[in-house]
């Protein structure tokens, strides 16, 4: 386990197993520290975990239809671990022991995924650089390179609860997304992106999450600026998200069953929310979506930033 702390009382713990963000301590408006991410006390919890609490996801976050895709005229078959589809790369990066080391700016987690791992082509070298700076920013820098053409979709699957308990129904959320991806059977995208106008998917003005019904990919507006913001009125904790990825999966823990977590806390439906920055689900099978292709020898880079504040 690796720990980072800044001068303002924020701290975090990273595990080599799954490159998991195990804890993230953020003070509330009264200066009282609280752990805002779900997780487990011990190793067994993470090894038995099916919800990916805090984990780094790869090779391909989210879903690939029929657990297969075609690349350069070859069909690659992946594990069917959610019906007939592949979710989060099968027994992917969240079930691997990464190699951690301290750097000048934080922690680096590294992993080598061999050619054919879970059916994906190419030997892939992935690095995740984690920084917690004195501006209260948690910075996640992803880098990857493959020796053969492949597809890639890396993200972090932290479950946030800014109140440090209860459900997130009163948490206020903003998403810089004018469109979302409607889904069909198996939560596979069906058709083109659809406007959020007049729907329960419209978070263009910050509002309470309310019912935990969300497991949807939102198309982020291009360019810079805040791509998402969450705020808990009770504690005063807020979080802004920035990313260079084209989409975010907003998940309100709708499928999270009764789970015993840290300090014996019980988690369940609506206990947290996830903001998983990524390419679109099933992009390897959808040429109309932004490409998730990583060419041999090219370097994939992506950055996601979570910035914390109180008010």
C-alpha positions as CSV (number, residue, x, y, z in Angstrom):
1,X,0.0,0.0,0.0
2,X,1.2,3.5,-0.8
3,X,0.0,6.7,0.9
4,X,0.0,10.3,-0.2
5,X,-1.0,13.4,1.8
6,X,-1.1,17.1,1.0
7,X,-0.8,20.2,3.3
8,X,-4.5,20.7,3.6
9,X,-5.3,17.4,5.3
10,X,-6.3,15.4,2.2
11,X,-4.8,11.9,2.0
12,X,-5.2,8.7,0.0
13,X,-4.1,5.1,0.0
14,X,-3.3,3.1,-3.2
15,X,-3.1,-0.7,-3.3
16,X,-0.9,-2.6,-5.8
17,X,-3.8,-5.1,-6.1
18,X,-6.0,-3.8,-8.8
19,X,-4.3,-0.4,-8.6
20,X,-7.1,0.3,-6.2
21,X,-7.8,3.7,-4.6
22,X,-8.6,2.3,-1.2
23,X,-9.2,5.5,0.8
24,X,-9.5,9.2,0.1
25,X,-9.7,11.4,3.1
26,X,-11.3,14.9,2.6
27,X,-12.2,17.3,5.4
28,X,-15.8,18.7,5.5
29,X,-16.7,22.4,6.0
30,X,-15.9,22.1,9.7
31,X,-12.5,20.6,9.1
32,X,-13.6,17.1,10.1
33,X,-11.9,14.4,7.9
34,X,-13.9,11.7,6.2
35,X,-13.3,8.9,3.8
36,X,-15.3,9.6,0.6
37,X,-14.7,6.4,-1.3
38,X,-16.1,2.9,-0.7
39,X,-13.7,0.0,-0.1
40,X,-12.7,-2.9,2.1
41,X,-10.7,-3.4,5.3
42,X,-8.6,-6.3,4.1
43,X,-7.1,-8.1,1.1
44,X,-9.9,-10.8,1.0
45,X,-12.5,-8.1,0.3
46,X,-10.8,-6.9,-2.8
47,X,-10.0,-10.4,-4.1
48,X,-13.6,-11.4,-3.7
49,X,-15.0,-8.1,-4.9
50,X,-17.2,-8.1,-8.1
51,X,-18.1,-4.4,-8.0
52,X,-14.6,-3.1,-8.7
53,X,-14.5,-0.7,-5.7
54,X,-11.8,1.8,-6.4
55,X,-10.1,-0.3,-9.0
56,X,-8.3,0.6,-12.2
57,X,-10.1,-0.9,-15.1
58,X,-8.6,-2.3,-18.4
59,X,-8.0,-3.4,-21.0
60,X,-11.4,-2.2,-21.9
61,X,-13.7,-0.4,-19.4
62,X,-17.4,-0.9,-19.8
63,X,-19.1,-3.3,-22.2
64,X,-18.2,-4.9,-25.5
65,X,-21.1,-6.6,-27.2
66,X,-21.1,-10.3,-27.8
67,X,-17.7,-10.4,-26.1
68,X,-15.9,-10.0,-29.5
69,X,-14.6,-7.4,-31.9
70,X,-12.9,-7.4,-35.3
71,X,-9.5,-5.7,-35.9
72,X,-7.4,-5.9,-39.0
73,X,-9.6,-8.7,-40.4
74,X,-9.3,-10.9,-37.3
75,X,-12.1,-11.5,-34.8
76,X,-11.0,-11.5,-31.2
77,X,-13.1,-13.4,-28.6
78,X,-13.2,-12.1,-25.0
79,X,-14.7,-13.6,-21.8
80,X,-18.5,-13.5,-21.5
81,X,-18.7,-12.3,-18.0
82,X,-22.0,-10.3,-18.2
83,X,-24.5,-12.3,-20.1
84,X,-23.1,-12.7,-23.6
85,X,-21.1,-9.5,-23.3
86,X,-17.6,-8.6,-21.9
87,X,-17.6,-6.2,-19.0
88,X,-14.4,-4.3,-17.8
89,X,-12.1,-6.6,-19.9
90,X,-13.1,-9.8,-18.2
91,X,-10.9,-10.8,-15.3
92,X,-9.0,-7.7,-16.2
93,X,-6.6,-5.2,-14.7
94,X,-8.8,-4.8,-11.5
95,X,-7.8,-8.4,-10.7
96,X,-4.1,-8.1,-11.2
97,X,-1.2,-7.1,-8.9
98,X,0.3,-3.9,-10.3
99,X,3.9,-2.9,-9.4
100,X,3.9,0.3,-7.4
101,X,6.7,2.8,-6.7
102,X,7.1,6.3,-5.3
103,X,7.9,9.1,-7.8
104,X,8.8,12.8,-7.4
105,X,5.1,13.7,-7.7
106,X,3.3,10.8,-6.1
107,X,2.8,7.1,-6.9
108,X,3.3,5.1,-10.1
109,X,1.4,1.9,-10.7
110,X,2.7,-0.3,-13.6
111,X,1.4,-3.4,-15.3
112,X,2.3,-5.6,-18.2
113,X,-0.6,-7.4,-20.0
114,X,0.7,-10.1,-22.3
115,X,-0.4,-10.7,-25.8
116,X,-3.7,-12.6,-25.7
117,X,-4.6,-11.5,-22.2
118,X,-8.4,-12.1,-21.9
119,X,-8.4,-12.4,-25.7
120,X,-7.0,-8.9,-26.4
121,X,-4.1,-8.6,-29.0
122,X,-0.7,-7.2,-28.2
123,X,1.6,-7.0,-25.3
124,X,0.5,-3.9,-23.5
125,X,2.5,-1.9,-20.9
126,X,0.3,0.4,-18.8
127,X,1.2,3.0,-16.2
128,X,-0.9,5.0,-13.9
129,X,0.7,8.0,-12.2
130,X,-1.3,9.3,-9.2
131,X,-0.7,12.8,-7.8
132,X,-2.3,14.5,-4.8
133,X,-1.3,18.2,-4.9
134,X,-1.6,21.1,-2.6
135,X,-4.4,22.5,-4.7
136,X,-6.5,19.6,-3.5
137,X,-6.4,17.9,-6.9
138,X,-6.2,14.1,-7.4
139,X,-4.6,13.7,-10.8
140,X,-4.7,10.3,-12.6
141,X,-2.4,10.1,-15.6
142,X,-2.7,7.0,-17.8
143,X,-0.1,5.9,-20.3
144,X,0.0,2.8,-22.4
145,X,1.9,1.3,-25.3
146,X,1.3,-2.0,-27.2
147,X,3.5,-4.0,-29.6
148,X,0.5,-4.7,-31.8
149,X,-2.7,-3.0,-32.8
150,X,-5.2,-3.3,-30.0
151,X,-8.1,-1.5,-28.3
152,X,-7.9,0.3,-25.0
153,X,-10.2,2.0,-22.5
154,X,-8.7,2.7,-19.1
155,X,-10.5,4.3,-16.1
156,X,-10.8,4.4,-12.4
157,X,-13.9,2.8,-10.8
158,X,-14.0,4.7,-7.4
159,X,-17.4,4.8,-5.7
160,X,-17.7,8.3,-4.2
161,X,-19.9,9.3,-1.2
162,X,-19.2,12.9,-0.3
163,X,-21.3,12.6,2.9
164,X,-19.3,9.5,4.0
165,X,-22.4,7.6,4.7
166,X,-26.1,7.0,3.7
167,X,-27.2,7.2,0.1
168,X,-26.3,9.8,-2.6
169,X,-29.8,10.8,-3.5
170,X,-29.3,14.3,-2.1
171,X,-25.9,14.7,-3.7
172,X,-26.1,17.4,-6.4
173,X,-24.6,16.5,-9.8
174,X,-23.6,18.5,-12.8
175,X,-22.5,16.9,-16.1
176,X,-21.3,18.9,-19.1
177,X,-23.2,16.6,-21.4
178,X,-25.8,17.5,-23.9
179,X,-26.2,13.9,-25.0
180,X,-26.1,10.4,-23.6
181,X,-26.0,6.9,-25.1
182,X,-29.4,5.1,-25.0
183,X,-28.9,1.4,-24.4
184,X,-30.7,-1.9,-25.3
185,X,-30.4,-5.4,-23.9
186,X,-27.3,-6.0,-21.8
187,X,-26.8,-2.2,-21.5
188,X,-25.1,-2.1,-25.0
189,X,-25.5,1.2,-26.8
190,X,-28.4,1.3,-29.2
191,X,-28.3,3.8,-32.0
192,X,-26.8,7.2,-32.0
193,X,-26.3,9.6,-29.0
194,X,-29.6,11.2,-27.8
195,X,-30.2,14.6,-26.4
196,X,-30.7,14.8,-22.6
197,X,-33.2,17.6,-23.1
198,X,-36.4,17.0,-21.1
199,X,-35.2,13.7,-19.7
200,X,-34.0,12.3,-16.4
201,X,-30.5,12.3,-17.9
202,X,-30.3,16.1,-18.0
203,X,-27.7,17.2,-15.5
204,X,-26.6,20.4,-17.3
205,X,-27.8,22.3,-14.2
206,X,-26.6,20.9,-10.9
207,X,-29.4,19.0,-9.2
208,X,-29.9,16.2,-6.7
209,X,-29.3,12.7,-8.1
210,X,-32.5,11.4,-6.5
211,X,-33.3,7.9,-7.5
212,X,-30.3,5.6,-8.0
213,X,-31.3,4.5,-11.6
214,X,-28.2,5.5,-13.5
215,X,-25.6,3.3,-15.3
216,X,-25.2,5.4,-18.5
217,X,-22.6,6.8,-20.7
218,X,-22.7,10.6,-21.2
219,X,-21.1,12.3,-24.1
220,X,-19.0,15.2,-22.8
221,X,-18.7,18.5,-24.5
222,X,-15.3,18.9,-26.2
223,X,-12.7,21.4,-25.0
224,X,-11.6,22.3,-21.5
225,X,-13.4,23.3,-18.4
226,X,-15.3,21.4,-15.7
227,X,-16.8,18.2,-17.1
228,X,-18.6,17.2,-14.0
229,X,-19.3,18.5,-10.5
230,X,-20.7,16.8,-7.4
231,X,-21.7,18.6,-4.1
232,X,-23.0,17.3,-0.8
233,X,-25.0,20.1,0.9
234,X,-24.8,18.4,4.3
235,X,-21.0,18.2,4.6
236,X,-20.1,21.0,2.2
237,X,-17.8,18.7,0.3
238,X,-17.6,19.3,-3.4
239,X,-15.7,17.7,-6.3
240,X,-15.0,19.0,-9.8
241,X,-13.9,16.6,-12.5
242,X,-11.8,17.5,-15.6
243,X,-10.8,15.0,-18.3
244,X,-9.6,14.7,-21.9
245,X,-11.7,11.6,-22.5
246,X,-14.8,11.9,-24.7
247,X,-17.3,10.4,-22.3
248,X,-18.1,9.5,-18.7
249,X,-20.1,6.6,-17.3
250,X,-22.2,7.9,-14.5
251,X,-23.1,5.0,-12.3
252,X,-25.2,5.4,-9.1
253,X,-24.4,2.0,-7.7
254,X,-27.8,0.7,-9.0
255,X,-26.4,-2.9,-9.1
256,X,-24.5,-2.8,-5.9
257,X,-25.9,-5.5,-3.6
258,X,-25.6,-5.7,0.1
259,X,-21.9,-5.5,0.8
260,X,-19.9,-5.2,4.0
261,X,-17.2,-2.6,3.5
262,X,-14.6,-0.7,5.6
263,X,-15.2,-0.5,9.3
264,X,-18.2,-2.9,8.9
265,X,-20.2,-0.3,7.0
266,X,-22.9,-1.8,4.8
267,X,-23.1,-0.7,1.2
268,X,-26.0,-1.2,-1.2
269,X,-28.0,0.4,-4.0
270,X,-27.4,4.1,-4.2
271,X,-24.6,4.1,-1.6
272,X,-22.2,6.0,-3.9
273,X,-21.7,7.3,-7.4
274,X,-19.0,6.6,-10.0
275,X,-17.7,9.0,-12.7
276,X,-15.7,6.7,-15.0
277,X,-14.0,8.7,-17.7
278,X,-13.6,6.7,-20.9
279,X,-14.3,6.0,-24.6
280,X,-17.8,4.9,-25.5
281,X,-18.9,1.4,-24.6
282,X,-18.7,-1.1,-27.5
283,X,-16.6,1.4,-29.5
284,X,-14.5,-1.5,-31.1
285,X,-17.8,-2.6,-32.8
286,X,-19.1,0.8,-33.6
287,X,-17.1,2.7,-36.3
288,X,-19.5,5.7,-35.8
289,X,-18.1,6.1,-32.2
290,X,-14.8,7.8,-31.3
291,X,-12.1,5.2,-31.9
292,X,-10.5,3.3,-29.0
293,X,-7.8,1.9,-31.3
294,X,-4.3,1.9,-30.1
295,X,-1.8,1.4,-33.0
296,X,1.3,-0.7,-32.4
297,X,4.1,1.5,-31.0
298,X,1.9,4.5,-30.4
299,X,1.6,5.9,-26.9
300,X,-1.8,6.3,-25.3
301,X,-2.1,9.2,-22.8
302,X,-5.1,10.4,-20.8
303,X,-5.6,12.6,-17.8
304,X,-8.5,12.8,-15.3
305,X,-8.5,15.3,-12.4
306,X,-10.7,15.4,-9.4
307,X,-10.6,18.7,-7.6
308,X,-12.0,19.0,-4.1
309,X,-13.4,22.0,-2.3
310,X,-15.7,22.9,0.7
311,X,-18.3,25.6,1.0
